[in-house]
């Protein structure tokens, strides 16, 4: 009897959902026709208003959602008990039936002949919780700031198709004419209705503040970080009223990629799967260069380096600054304050002080006010609390400054503003501060260069050359983030010229879109930033906005540039509010087969001497990783054999040969030998293309492949470079289905790894 009752209940749900699918399509077609007719003219003599923009945006989203529903009504169903706020703070409990569509970005209630079918966006927080909670579990979400207070799923289904007939899996109930599953392709992809509970909790947990997503390779950090952008766009109207609610929209959103290898994949995910314009994507290095140009209009003859450094010298120069930590930010700022205090006292002896004879008395008073201010006591490592920022100085001497300007003729005032600007950029010269701080820490610089280059440079000579260049007013690409960082916190944030020293740019102007500041900034692969880049970019977002950071600090691969933790995001952070920072570790490795995942766990425990922080994927089974031990002269033959076998597998499309430590000479020699052996190769260092990909971990960081052949593991423990273990870990985590290791001898790192996790072939 119980079995029959369950079958009847499933049959009723299938019939209901089939009927609702037909109603949804008919209603969507009907509503689409009405939508085109309902739009009244917008704009006028004053141009389009913000109200009209919002209305047009809503109509565009609605039209796109109706079109998606017409094509495929919905992809999931949930039956839930919910609570919403009622009068006098009471909770109102409701029993609801929701459908959701993975292509919809707005919530629609479709009506036809009195029947109502709610089809919600896949980003709806209630839908996401209902799809991941255990049936019957209650989730209180009143503290997250949504109008929805709680959700409790009672039944659900995920559909492969709903028209012409239902195909999917019900809980409770089971499978109903399911379609054959297709093995997922490698590469970034939206998961939408198949997130883990950890991912959902991070995804919907808050609409403001800093969200740091961490986790193992393949745990979905990047995907969820990017999906949060879509979530904020779609669900911002679900926030409770009260306080300052910023607007989330593409124009006010930026995605910063610390690793350029991911750029194309990131753009495909954003545009094709999440309907987010690729214009939001920015390269960190390009943005920093632009920020510096806008923030440093008068450089006192400072100029970018013209000569080309040899690769090792450039690596060493980069290591001096690129391996600094958040403590260096604070200490550098204190040194900068000392410079500012010393130079502020020199006003009476500069050109602006004698600019206009008619205002001589007022200019002398201004110079004295600046001298007195320069005698203030107190230093701080927190730039936002510094009394030496231009804003604080301007506030203290604004009366004398304005009086001096008002005493001048218009022509004299223009000349004064120019001279005063030039003097201020002497007082706040970032290059002098950089040279004084890093040039004075020789032992630290030598240690970083040694670890960054494997002791292959003369550290004393490189540091001397760097100091000479700085003192000659030269700087290189490795210096730009630090120069920009100093100016970010020295310059005023005020956007109105009357509230700051004239001719001085605003520190946040590069983060302004019209009158508004960026409201959401997302940073992917944040461990690949230096601390100055992280602090600067994180400080630009609106104080009431959102900052999303994706990072795995075990995946730093550059020996000369990166961060070991997220502490730099606390330095100069603009975000405000209680509990502004939340860290969400993802524990599930969803990229790789169970066999590779378990091997990676074993390697992680041996390499880093701690328990792995991730679980292996149990949904995909394939072959164990294979270690092939052969003399160096046989490596090419072994690679050729492996590639030939992999090419015959229908499950394998992309194959990459990865070098753990980047060695261009060795790679070019190996490529030449493979070509002679008849192996078809892609272009050198390419991340995609026809033939076997041959590249290094540093160049391939963040990407994934069906199969990988790894060389160089036997040399990892003896390497002198920074983060070599990290590079090995990253290399082993790139393949999804097959992993082959080729070594001249048994790698010592694998001697302590469970031998049952990999196969060994010895020539």
Beta strands, then each sheet from edge to edge (+ up, - down):
strand 1: 76-85
strand 2: 91-101
strand 3: 108-112
strand 4: 115-121
strand 5: 138-140
strand 6: 148-161
strand 7: 167-171
strand 8: 174-176
strand 9: 209-215
strand 10: 253-257
strand 11: 281-283
strand 12: 303-304
strand 13: 474-475
strand 14: 512-513
strand 15: 516-517
strand 16: 520-524
strand 17: 546-550
strand 18: 581-586
strand 19: 625-629
strand 20: 655-659
strand 21: 693-696
strand 22: 705-711
strand 23: 735-743
strand 24: 758-762
sheet 1: 3+ 4- 2- 1+ 6- 5+
sheet 2: 3+ 4- 2- 1+ 6- 7+ 8-
sheet 3: 11+ 10+ 16+ 17+ 9+ 18+
sheet 4: 12+ 13+
sheet 5: 14+ 15-
sheet 6: 21+ 20+ 22+ 23+ 19+ 24+
end
